[in-house]
Amino acid sequence: MRTVIARIDAVLIPFLRRWGVPTLRISLAVVFIWFGALKILGVSPVIDLVASTVYWVDPDWFVPALGVVEVLVGVGLVARMGLRLVLLVLAGQTLGTFLVFVLLPEVTFQDGNPLKLTMEGEFVLKNLVPLAAAMVVGASIGAPEELVVEERPGLAG
């Protein structure tokens, strides 16, 4: 059985190392372009949530402007242009989404219980994933497209 697994690993692991980060980068781009376009077009399901969270700014210009930023982040990810700046903006935008937990806990938590998320709370919490993905993409900056993962003793599966 170990021989079969070793053969599969010999094919699969180099494939994953070669295509994992580029796929992650393009996936982030698709999400940011799509979500941004929905904000620009005024049809995003989070317009009211954004407007309520950033209540001190006029949502009529802020939400579309946020959409433009998100589309530019996505385009930068696809084109691999200015990735350091693009990832910094992505991180800032993503971290900003967590303001809703502080400013509108009644919208994100059921019955005030921080362990019981509402749909909006789940939507925002899942932003930990794009943030982590951006960290992985950022760690690959300057590396060849075929990212070589250093093997460390005790960490091999």
C-alpha positions, 0 to 999 in steps of 0.5 A: 500500500505504501508503494502505491501511495508513494507513486501517487505522491510522486506525481501529485505533489509536484503537480500541486507544488507547480499549480497550487499558488497560481490557482490560489492567486487566480481564485482570489482574483475571480472572487475579488473581480466578481464581488467588486463588479457586483458592488459597482453595479449596485447589485451586491447582497452586502451593500446594506451591510457595508453601508451600516458598518461604515455608516459615517461614509455615504454608501452611494459613492463608497460601495461602488468605490470599494467595488472598483478597488476590489476589481483592481485587486483582482486584475492585479492578481491576474496580471501579477502586477504590483503584487506587493501593493495589491496584496497589501490593499487586499489585506486591508480590505479584508481586515476591514470587513471584520469591523462589522463584528465590532460595530454591528455585533447584533448583526453578526451574532445570534442572541449576542453569543459570539459562538453563534454566528448569523449568516452575515457573521459567517460571510465575514468570518470566511474572510479569514480564508482569502487573507490566508490565501493572500499570505501564501501568494505573498510568500511566493513573490520573487519565487519561480512560478514552480514554487519549491517547498522546503522539506523540513524534518518531522513535517513530512507526511 
